[in-house]
């Protein structure tokens, strides 16, 4: 299945590096910055590369997520607008909410017809019951769900749709899963820990009291054709690589390049198995709570 075309030229990766000690530090975002917050905000340093290298979900996934006759669709944690742009034409009005000014800059430049606003899942600058659908693409795991779920519920009209999607390379394929592993990381314990972490990210647990029902899940697999160099560069758009030390980052990308060269000898262009994991639910009418 084809993606919604975000292929492009080769990209230079990483113009800024981040502290990755795992400790708190004072930073540019106000107050004390934790490692988790720093990783969440690290993507802005490579916003152009992120937009060009990360995959969009396939059309089938977008159609599954978006309710029929959608009026106002809101993409929260919109990043550079990869998912936002798939909503154009599937909703009458599209609003993108993103906290990082660097990501918003790329989003606004590449997403004509989209209203772009500063905000986050825990604080959405829209009126009560003003949206027919709210979506979160590959950002749900960065949000405080105890705060974000009620806030999303506030913005949604009764019966409105909450849709979540994670689009990435298909880690159920062995060679794809191990693509950015370093020697020594492939042991069973490490693999189990990584698998458990991915499951936790995809396990949607909503806080009480419930304000959503009609919950459904679906998975869409597709293939993305990329140059070998872009496939390697894509691995560098994930937060653990962005915040890594220059030496660690270089080792990871060199290992990935060598792995691809061994698997696809002489190839300049390869097919990368991808998947989009989707989750959706509808807001319970306020009078029924």
N, C-alpha and C positions, 0 to 999 in steps of 0.2 A: 504494500500500500504506500502511496507517495505521501510525503509530508507536505505541509502548506508552505512550500518554498522559502527557506531562509538560507539557502546555499549561497556562497559568495567567494570572494578571493581569499587567498591565504592571509593569515593575520599574525601580527607580532604580539606575543603574549607578555603581559605583566609589566606595567610601568611603575608600580608601587608595591612595596613589601610591608608586611605586617608582623608585629611581635606575636610569637606563638608559644609563649611559655606556659599557657594554661592558667596563669595567675591574673588577678585583677591589676589594672593599671589605669592611670588617668590619661584621657585621650581627647580627641577632637569632637566627641559627640555629647559632651557635657557630663561632669561628674566622673564616677568610677566606671570603667568599661571592663566587663568580664570577657573571658575568651570566647564564650558563646556569642555575646553581642558583637564582638569584634569580627568573628567569622560571618555573622549575619550581615554585617555592613561591609564586608571585604569585597563584595562583587562590584561595587561602584568603581573600584580602582582599575577594573578591566572591562568597563561597561561596553565599549565598542566590540571587544572580542567576545564577550558573553552573548551579545545580540547576534553576532554572526556565526558563532560556533555551536551554541546550545540548540537542541531540537525543539520544534513545535509538535504538538500532538497531531495525529492524523484527523482528517475531516470527520471520520466516523465517530471518533471520541468527542469531538465538539458537538456534533449533532445529538449524541447521547446525553450530553450534559445540559445543553441549552433547552429550556422548555419551549413548546410551540407558542408562537405569537409573542415572543419576549419583547417587552417595551424597553425598559431601562436595565441594562446589564452593567454590573460593577466588577472590575477586576482588582482585587485587593492584594497588595504585595506584588504589584504588576511588573516590577523590574524594568526591563527595557521594552516591554510590550510584546513579547513573543506570543503569549496567549491572547493578550488584548486584541491584537490584529486579527485573530481568528474569529473574534466576536463580531467584527464589522461585517455587516450583511446578514448576520444571524440575530441581531437585535436592532431595534429602532434607534437607540441611543447607547453609546458605550462610554463609560467613565472609568478611568484608570487611577488608582490610589497607590502611591509609592512614597516611602519615607526618605529615600536617598536621592539628593538633588542630582548626583552624577548619573544615576540610572534614569531619573525623570527626564534629563536633558536628551538622552538618546531616544527615550520613549516618545517624547513630544516631536522630535525631528523626524521620526520614522513611522509615525502613526497618525496620518492625516484623518481628520474627522472625529478624533477621540478627544474628549475632555480630560485633561490631566490635572490632578490635584495632589497636594502633599497630605499624607496621612498614613495610617497603619491599621492593621486589623483590630487593634484595641481602641482606636480612636478614628472613626471614619467621618469626615466632614460633610455629611449629607443628612437631610431631614429624616424624621421618623417615617417609616412605611413609604419610602420614595423609590424603592428598587424592586423590579420583578425578579432579579436574580443577582446573586453575589457569588463570585468565583475566586478561588485561590489556587494558583498554579505553582507547584514546586516551592511553596513558601509556608505551607501549613505548619511544618515542624519548627519553624522559627517563631511562631506566635504563642502568646500566653492564652491558652484556650479558655481558661476561666474568665478572662476579660473579653476575648475576641468573640466568643459564641454569643453572649448577650448583646454585644454591640452589633454584630451582623444581624441578629434577630430584630434589633431595633430598626435597622435600616430597611429590612425586607417588609414588603406588604404581606398580608395574610395569604398563605398559600404559595409564597415566593420560594424560589429555588436556591439552595446552597449547593454549589458544586466544587469538588476538590479534584485536582489532577496532579499526578507526578509523571513527568515524561523524561525518560533517560535511556541510556543503553540497557539492553536486556541482560541483567546480571544472572539470570537463570541459565545462560549460555556460558559454559566454563571459561572459554578463552576470553570472552568479553568481561566476565566478572573479575578475572585475574589480570586484566590489562594494566592496571595501575598499581599492582602489588609489587613490593620490593622483595628480593630474596629473603626468605625467613618468615614472610608474612603468610605463606600459603599453607601453614600447618593447620590441622583440624581445629584446634582451639581458636586460632585467630579467625579462621573462616566462619566458625560458628558465631563468634562475637560480632563479626560484620553482618552476618545474616540476621542476627537478633536485633541489631541496631536498625537495619532497614525495615524489619517487621514492625518495630516500635514506631518508626516514622509513619508507616502506612496504616497503623491501627488507630482508626478514628474513634476516640472515646469522648463523647460529649458530656459536659457537666450537667448536674441536676439543678433545677428541675428541667425535664425535657421540653424543648420548644420546637423540635423537628420530628417528623415521622416520614413514612414512605421511603425508608432508607434502601438504597440499592448500590451495588458495586459491579464494576465491569473492567475488563482488561482488553487492551487493543495492542496487537503486535504489528510491527511494520519494519521496513528496512530503510536505512538512510545511506545514500551513496556519498562518500566523502573522499577527498585525497588523503593519502596516508599522513601527510603533514598536518592537515586540518584535524584529522582524527586524534593525533597526538596532542595538538594544541587544545582540543576540546577537553581533554582530561585535566588540563591546567585551569579550567574555569570552575572547578569545584573547590569549596572553601578550604578544605584541608591542604590542598596544594597551593592555593593562593597565599595562605599564611605560613607555609613552610619556609624553612631557611633556603637561601639560594642553592646551596649544595644539595639539600634533600630534594628540592624541586627538580633540579637538573638531573639527578639520579633517576627519579621517577619517570620523567619524560624520556630519558635515554633508554631506560628499560622497556618502556612501552613501544618506542620506535623499533628497538631490536626485536621485540616479540612480534610485532606486525611484519617486519621484514622476513622473519623466519616463517611465519604462517602464510604470507602472500609474497613469495620471492619475485622480485622484479616488478611488482605492481605499483602503479602510481595512484590508482583509484580503487577503493574497496567498498564492500557493503557491510554496514554495521547493523546488527540486529538491535532494534529498539522496542520499547514498550511504553504504553501510557496506562497507568493505573488510575481508574476513575471511581469517584464516590459521589453520590448525590442524595439529597433529602429535601423535603418541602416544609416550610414553616407552618406550624399549627396555628390556626386562627386565634387571635388574642382572646376572643370570647370563649374559647374552648379550654383555655388553660386553667 
